[in-house]
Amino acid sequence: MVYIFGKTMGVNTFVGIVLVIFGCLHILLTYGAYIESHKKNRHVSGFPLVGAILILAGGLISGIKPLMILCLADPGLWGFIYSFVMEYRYNKRMYGYIEANGYSPDDRYDGDRKIKVDLDGQEMELSYMINNPYTLNNTRIMFAIIFDENGKRYVLLDRKKDGLDKILFSEDRIEIEEPCPGRRIKKLIIEILP
């Protein structure tokens, strides 16, 4: 059967169409994973961008260029573009606030002091820096430790859609419930280590 299709339409066309079909299946699996994520309220990974890449390759190999338009159906492609735009927007908001309020990055504690960040039990240790944003890329959480003109310490937290939140950080440990509403992380703990 494969021999018949290969003879009637050419090997390149046949391979290209098969790649396009596999790409469409990957796109369907990605949409299914997205639906499951919402049903179970936890992340279920699909195959983002794999379908788009297979469709593009199939369209190029087959010589049927209009098939390549199907790659636009891949949600991973749009998610990739969306994440770049939103990351730029949030970074601009955080850095803009720090600059507009006259906070300049201060790395005097860099290297000799550390902070511990706990995201629902997942701990990481970072260098302690003042007025310099931390971006936790795996969870898309951004915060900075800032001091105002009176010497009071705050955590400046980007709550994404809810905007920036300036939280008093008077002790060496702070717990923040729902740092980014609607996301999986329920608690952010920041602790300045001695």
N, C-alpha and C positions, 0 to 999 in steps of 0.2 A: 504494500500500500504506500509506504514511504517512497519506494522506488518510482511508483506511478506519479505521485505528486511532484517528486524531484524532477522527473523527465518532462512533465507537462508545463511546469512553471519555472524551472531552473532551480539549481541548488541554492543560490544566494537568496532568491525570493522566498523559497521554502524555509530556510534557516531564519531569515528575517521575520517572517510571519510567526514562526514558532516562538522566537524571542518576544515578539509583541504580545502573544497570547500569555506567555509566562509573566511578562510585565503586568498585564491586566489582572492576572491572578494575585500577584503580590499587592497590587493596589487594593483589591477586594479584601485581602487578609489584613491590610493596614486599617481599612475602614472597620472591619470586624473587631480588631483589637481596640480601636478607639471607642466603639460602642460598648465592648466589655469593660473598658476602663470606667466608663460612666455608670454602668450597672453595678459593678463591684466596688466603686469608689476607691480604687487603687490603680496604680499604673500597670497596664498590660501592653507590652511592646509589640509593635507590628514590624513591618519592613520598610521604614520610611526611606524614600529616594531610590530603593532597589527597583521598584516598578518603573519609575521614570527613566532610570539608566538603561534597563532592558528594552524599553520601548524605543528610546532614542537609538540604541545600537541596532535594534531590529529594523527600524525605519531606514537607517543608513545602509545596512547590509542589503535589504530587500530592494532598495531603489524606489520604494513607494514612500515618498517624503511626507505626504499628508498623514500617514500613520503616526508620525512623530508628534502630532498635536495631542494625541491621547496622553502623552506624558504630563500634560497640565492637570489631569484628573488626580495625580498623586498628591495626597495631603502633606506628605513629607516635604515636597518642593515648596509649597506655600508656607508650611511651618518653619522651614529653614529661613525663608525670606522674612517672615514675621518676627522670628527670634532676633535677627540682626537689627531690624528696625526698632523693636521694643527695647533691646539691650542698649542701643545708642540713645534712645529717649530717656531711659532711666539713668544711665550713666551721666548724661548731660544734666539731668535734674539734680542729682546728688552733687556732682562737681560744681554746678552752677550755684547751689546754695552755699557750699563751703567757700567759694570764691566771693560771692556777693556779700557775705557776712564777715569778710576779712580774716577768715581762718586760713592760715597757711600751713602746709604740711610740716610737721615737726618730727624728725626721726631720732631725737636724742635718746629715746628708749629702745630704738631698733637694735636688736642683737643681744642686749643684756637683760631685757625683760620679755616675758611672753604672756600671751593670753590663751585661755582655753575656751574653745567654742564647742558647745554641746547641742546638737540638733536631734532631739528625740533619741538620745542614747548614742548617737554617732559623734565621737569626739575628735577634735583636731586641735593642734597647737600652732599658733601663729605668732610672729613677732609683734610686739606691742608698739603701735604707731599712733600718733595723735594727729587728728585732722586729715587723715588719709584713709579713704574708703577701702573696706574689705569687700571683696565680691566672692561669695561662695557659689561658684558656677554650677556645681552639681545640683543645687537646689534653687538657684537664682535668687539668693538673698543677698542684699547689699546693706552694709551699715558702716558707720564711722564713729570713732570715739572722739568727742570734741570737748574743748574747754571754753567757757564764755569769758567775757572780760572780767568777771568777778572770781574767776578760778574754779567755778563749779563745773563738774564733769557730767557730760550727757552722752547718751547713745543716740545718734541720728540714724533712724531706721527707715528704709524705703519700703513702704507697704504697698508698692505697685499702684493699683487703682485707687487706693485710699490716700496716696500721697506720702510725704515725708512726715515722720513722727519724731519729735524731740523728747526723749525720756530721761529723767534725772537718774544719774548713775553715781550715787553718793557712796555706796559700799564698794568693795572689790568684787562683788558678785551680783549679777542681775538676772532675773528670769522674766522672759517676755512670752506671754501666751499668744498663740496665733500670730507669729511675726509677719506672715503674708496671708491674709484671709483667703480662704478658698483653696489653699494649697495643702499638700500632704503634711508638712511640718507643723506640729501642734505647739511645740515649745522650743524657744531659743534661750540658752543659758550662756552668758559671757562672764568669764571669771579672769581677773588679773592675777597672775601667779606671782609669788614673792621672788 
